[in-house]
């Protein structure tokens, strides 16, 4: 459901560059929760592997954003986020300083 919601959101007229990092964080959190909760619901190995690969792929693109300052700048300039987003999500101080 999280991927469908993200696709619909980014396909609409509303998304901004400042929403990319929060959206990716939400997807990453959902994937992490799914992997952790699997110890209780016992999904098939294929599903677990698929989610793990999806998380690795997401992290690959997340890391590529480090090559572009635009994403962090857009968060800082966004009136809703500013530096609070980084602090709220426990980004390391050196990452915040770089932003």
ROSE-4610 file (N, C-alpha, C; in Angstrom, 1 decimal, always signed):
// ROSE-4610
residu = [X/X/X/X/X/X/X/X/X/X/X/X/X/X/X/X/X/X/X/X/X/X/X/X/X/X/X/X/X/X/X/X/X/X/X/X/X/X/X/X/X/X/X/X/X/X/X/X/X/X/X/X/X/X/X/X/X/X/X/X/X/X/X/X/X/X/X/X/X/X/X/X/X/X/X/X/X/X/X/X/X/X/X/X/X/X/X/X/X/X/X/X/X/X/X/X/X/X/X/X/X/X/X/X/X/X/X/X/X/X/X/X/X/X/X/X/X/X/X/X/X/X/X/X/X/X/X/X/X/X/X/X/X/X/X/X/X/X/X/X/X/X/X/X/X/X/X/X/X/X/X/X/X/X/X/X/X/X/X/X/X/X/X/X/X/X/X/X/X/X/X/X/X/X/X/X/X/X/X/X/X/X/X/X/X/X/X/X/X/X/X/X/X/X/X/X/X/X/X/X/X/X/X/X/X/X/X/X/X/X/X/X/X/X/X/X/X/X/X/X/X/X/X/X/X/X/X/X/X/X/X/X/X/X/X/X/X/X/X/X/X/X/X/X/X/X/X/X/X/X/X/X/X/X/X/X/X/X/X/X/X/X/X/X/X/X/X/X/X/X/X/X/X/X/X/X/X/X/X/X/X/X/X/X/X/X/X/X/X/X/X/X/X/X/X/X/X]
num = [1/1/1/2/2/2/3/3/3/4/4/4/5/5/5/6/6/6/7/7/7/8/8/8/9/9/9/10/10/10/11/11/11/12/12/12/13/13/13/14/14/14/15/15/15/16/16/16/17/17/17/18/18/18/19/19/19/20/20/20/21/21/21/22/22/22/23/23/23/24/24/24/25/25/25/26/26/26/27/27/27/28/28/28/29/29/29/30/30/30/31/31/31/32/32/32/33/33/33/34/34/34/35/35/35/36/36/36/37/37/37/38/38/38/39/39/39/40/40/40/41/41/41/42/42/42/43/43/43/44/44/44/45/45/45/46/46/46/47/47/47/48/48/48/49/49/49/50/50/50/51/51/51/52/52/52/53/53/53/54/54/54/55/55/55/56/56/56/57/57/57/58/58/58/59/59/59/60/60/60/61/61/61/62/62/62/63/63/63/64/64/64/65/65/65/66/66/66/67/67/67/68/68/68/69/69/69/70/70/70/71/71/71/72/72/72/73/73/73/74/74/74/75/75/75/76/76/76/77/77/77/78/78/78/79/79/79/80/80/80/81/81/81/82/82/82/83/83/83/84/84/84/85/85/85/86/86/86/87/87/87/88/88/88/89/89/89/90/90/90/91/91/91/92/92/92/93/93/93/94/94/94/95/95/95/96/96/96/97/97/97/98/98/98/99/99/99]
x = [+0.8/+0.0/+0.9/+2.0/+2.9/+3.4/+3.7/+4.3/+3.1/+2.0/+0.8/+0.5/+0.5/+0.3/+1.3/+2.6/+3.7/+3.6/+3.2/+3.1/+1.9/+0.8/-0.3/+0.0/+0.7/+1.1/+2.0/+3.1/+4.0/+3.5/+2.4/+1.8/+0.8/+0.5/-0.5/+0.2/-0.5/+0.0/+0.6/+0.5/+0.9/+2.4/+3.1/+4.4/+5.4/+6.3/+7.4/+8.7/+9.7/+11.1/+11.3/+10.7/+10.9/+10.2/+9.3/+8.6/+9.3/+10.4/+11.0/+11.7/+12.5/+13.1/+12.1/+11.1/+10.1/+9.4/+9.1/+8.4/+9.3/+10.6/+11.5/+11.7/+11.7/+11.8/+10.6/+9.4/+8.2/+8.3/+8.7/+8.8/+9.8/+11.0/+12.0/+11.5/+10.8/+10.3/+9.3/+8.4/+7.4/+8.1/+9.1/+9.9/+10.6/+11.2/+11.8/+10.8/+9.7/+8.7/+8.2/+8.0/+7.6/+8.5/+9.8/+10.9/+10.9/+10.8/+10.8/+9.5/+8.4/+7.1/+7.0/+7.9/+7.8/+8.1/+8.8/+9.0/+7.7/+6.7/+5.4/+4.5/+4.5/+3.6/+4.1/+5.4/+6.0/+5.6/+6.1/+5.8/+6.8/+6.4/+7.3/+8.6/+9.6/+11.0/+11.0/+10.1/+10.1/+9.7/+8.6/+8.2/+9.2/+9.8/+10.9/+12.1/+12.5/+13.5/+13.2/+11.9/+11.5/+11.5/+11.0/+11.0/+12.5/+13.3/+14.7/+15.4/+15.2/+15.7/+15.2/+13.9/+13.2/+13.9/+14.1/+14.7/+16.2/+16.9/+18.3/+18.2/+17.3/+17.2/+16.8/+15.9/+15.5/+16.7/+17.5/+18.7/+19.7/+19.8/+20.7/+20.4/+19.1/+18.7/+18.7/+18.5/+18.6/+20.0/+21.0/+22.4/+22.8/+22.2/+22.5/+22.1/+21.2/+20.7/+21.8/+22.8/+23.9/+24.7/+24.6/+25.4/+24.7/+23.5/+22.8/+22.3/+22.7/+22.3/+20.8/+20.3/+18.9/+17.9/+17.9/+16.9/+17.0/+18.2/+18.3/+18.0/+18.4/+18.1/+16.6/+15.9/+14.4/+13.8/+14.3/+13.7/+13.9/+15.1/+15.5/+14.6/+14.4/+13.6/+12.1/+11.6/+10.2/+9.7/+8.6/+8.2/+7.8/+7.3/+6.9/+8.0/+9.1/+10.2/+11.4/+12.0/+13.2/+14.2/+15.0/+16.0/+15.3/+14.1/+13.3/+13.2/+13.1/+12.9/+14.1/+15.3/+16.5/+16.7/+16.4/+16.5/+15.5/+14.2/+13.2/+13.5/+14.2/+14.5/+15.9/+16.5/+17.8/+18.9/+18.9/+20.1/+21.3/+22.5/+23.7/+24.0/+24.6/+24.9/+25.8/+26.7/+27.5/+26.7/+25.7/+24.8/+24.0/+23.5/+22.8/+23.7/+24.9/+25.8/+26.1/+26.2/+26.4/+25.2/+24.0/+22.8/+22.8]
y = [-1.2/+0.0/+1.3/+1.2/+2.4/+2.8/+1.8/+2.1/+2.7/+2.2/+2.7/+4.1/+4.4/+5.8/+6.7/+6.3/+7.2/+7.4/+6.4/+6.5/+7.5/+7.3/+8.2/+9.7/+9.8/+11.2/+11.9/+11.2/+11.8/+11.9/+11.2/+11.3/+12.5/+13.1/+14.2/+15.5/+16.6/+17.9/+18.5/+17.8/+18.4/+18.2/+17.2/+16.9/+18.0/+18.2/+19.1/+18.4/+19.0/+18.4/+18.1/+19.0/+18.9/+17.7/+17.0/+15.9/+14.5/+14.6/+13.4/+12.7/+13.4/+12.7/+12.2/+13.0/+12.4/+11.2/+11.2/+10.1/+8.8/+9.0/+7.9/+7.4/+8.3/+7.9/+7.1/+7.5/+6.7/+5.3/+5.3/+4.0/+3.1/+3.6/+2.9/+2.4/+3.3/+2.9/+1.7/+1.8/+0.7/-0.6/-0.5/-1.7/-2.3/-1.5/-1.9/-2.5/-1.9/-2.4/-3.8/-3.9/-5.1/-6.2/-6.0/-7.0/-7.4/-6.4/-6.7/-7.5/-7.1/-7.8/-9.2/-9.5/-10.8/-11.9/-11.6/-12.6/-13.1/-12.2/-12.6/-13.2/-12.7/-13.2/-14.3/-14.5/-15.6/-15.6/-14.7/-14.7/-15.6/-15.9/-16.8/-16.1/-16.9/-16.5/-15.5/-15.8/-15.0/-13.6/-13.4/-12.1/-11.4/-12.1/-11.5/-11.0/-11.8/-11.5/-10.3/-10.2/-9.1/-7.8/-7.8/-6.6/-6.2/-7.1/-6.8/-6.2/-6.7/-6.2/-4.8/-4.6/-3.3/-2.3/-2.7/-1.8/-1.4/-2.4/-2.1/-1.2/-1.4/-0.5/+0.9/+1.1/+2.4/+3.1/+2.3/+2.9/+3.3/+2.6/+2.9/+4.3/+4.5/+5.8/+6.9/+6.6/+7.5/+8.0/+7.1/+7.5/+8.3/+8.1/+8.9/+10.4/+10.6/+12.0/+12.8/+12.1/+12.8/+13.6/+13.2/+13.8/+15.1/+15.4/+16.6/+17.3/+18.5/+19.3/+19.8/+19.7/+20.3/+19.7/+18.4/+17.8/+18.4/+18.5/+19.0/+20.5/+21.2/+22.7/+22.9/+22.0/+22.2/+21.9/+21.0/+20.8/+22.0/+22.5/+23.6/+24.9/+25.1/+26.2/+26.0/+24.8/+24.5/+25.0/+25.8/+26.4/+25.3/+24.1/+23.1/+22.3/+22.2/+21.3/+22.1/+22.9/+23.6/+22.6/+23.0/+22.1/+21.1/+21.4/+20.6/+19.1/+19.0/+17.6/+16.8/+17.4/+16.6/+16.2/+17.2/+16.9/+15.9/+16.1/+15.2/+13.7/+13.6/+12.2/+11.8/+12.5/+12.1/+11.9/+12.9/+12.9/+13.3/+12.7/+13.0/+14.5/+15.1/+16.5/+16.9/+16.1/+16.4/+16.4/+15.6/+15.6/+16.9/+17.3/+18.6/+19.8/+19.7/+20.8/+20.9/+19.7/+19.7/+20.3/+20.0/+20.5/+22.0]
z = [+0.0/+0.0/+0.0/+0.7/+0.8/-0.6/-1.4/-2.7/-3.6/-3.5/-4.3/-3.9/-2.6/-2.1/-2.6/-2.6/-3.1/-4.6/-5.3/-6.8/-7.1/-6.4/-6.7/-6.3/-5.1/-4.7/-5.7/-6.1/-7.0/-8.5/-8.8/-10.1/-10.1/-9.0/-8.9/-9.2/-9.1/-9.3/-8.0/-6.9/-5.6/-5.2/-5.7/-5.1/-5.3/-4.4/-4.5/-4.2/-4.6/-4.3/-2.8/-2.0/-0.6/+0.0/-0.8/-0.3/-0.6/-1.4/-1.8/-0.6/+0.2/+1.3/+2.3/+2.7/+3.7/+3.1/+1.8/+1.2/+1.2/+0.9/+0.9/+2.4/+3.3/+4.7/+5.2/+4.7/+5.1/+4.4/+3.2/+2.5/+3.2/+3.6/+4.2/+5.6/+6.3/+7.6/+7.5/+6.5/+6.2/+5.9/+5.1/+4.7/+6.0/+6.8/+8.0/+8.9/+9.1/+10.0/+9.5/+8.2/+7.6/+7.9/+7.7/+7.9/+9.4/+10.3/+11.7/+12.1/+11.6/+12.0/+11.4/+10.4/+9.8/+10.8/+11.9/+12.9/+13.6/+13.5/+14.1/+13.1/+11.8/+10.8/+9.9/+9.9/+9.1/+7.6/+6.9/+5.4/+4.7/+3.5/+2.7/+2.4/+2.1/+1.9/+0.6/-0.3/-1.5/-1.2/-0.4/+0.0/+0.8/+1.8/+2.6/+1.7/+0.8/-0.1/-1.0/-1.5/-2.3/-1.5/-0.3/+0.5/+0.8/+1.1/+1.4/+0.2/-1.0/-2.2/-2.5/-2.3/-2.5/-1.5/-0.3/+0.7/+0.3/-0.2/-0.7/-1.9/-2.8/-4.0/-3.5/-2.6/-2.1/-1.5/-0.7/+0.0/-1.1/-2.2/-3.2/-3.8/-4.1/-4.6/-3.5/-2.3/-1.2/-1.1/-1.2/-1.1/-2.3/-3.4/-4.6/-4.4/-3.5/-3.3/-2.6/-2.0/-1.3/-2.4/-3.6/-4.7/-5.1/-4.6/-5.0/-3.8/-3.6/-2.4/-2.5/-3.7/-4.0/-3.0/-2.8/-1.9/-0.5/+0.1/+1.4/+1.5/+0.4/+0.4/+0.3/-0.5/-0.6/+0.7/+1.5/+2.9/+3.8/+3.7/+4.6/+4.2/+3.0/+2.5/+2.7/+2.8/+2.9/+4.3/+4.3/+5.6/+6.6/+6.2/+7.1/+7.7/+7.0/+7.4/+8.0/+7.3/+7.7/+8.3/+9.3/+9.9/+10.9/+11.2/+12.2/+11.7/+10.4/+9.8/+10.1/+9.9/+10.1/+11.6/+12.5/+13.9/+14.4/+13.9/+14.3/+13.9/+12.8/+12.3/+12.7/+13.6/+14.2/+13.2/+12.3/+11.4/+12.2/+11.8/+12.5/+12.3/+13.3/+13.3/+12.1/+11.7/+10.5/+9.2/+9.2/+8.0/+8.0/+9.2/+9.3/+8.9/+9.4/+9.1/+7.6/+6.9/+5.5/+4.8/+5.3/+4.7/+4.8]
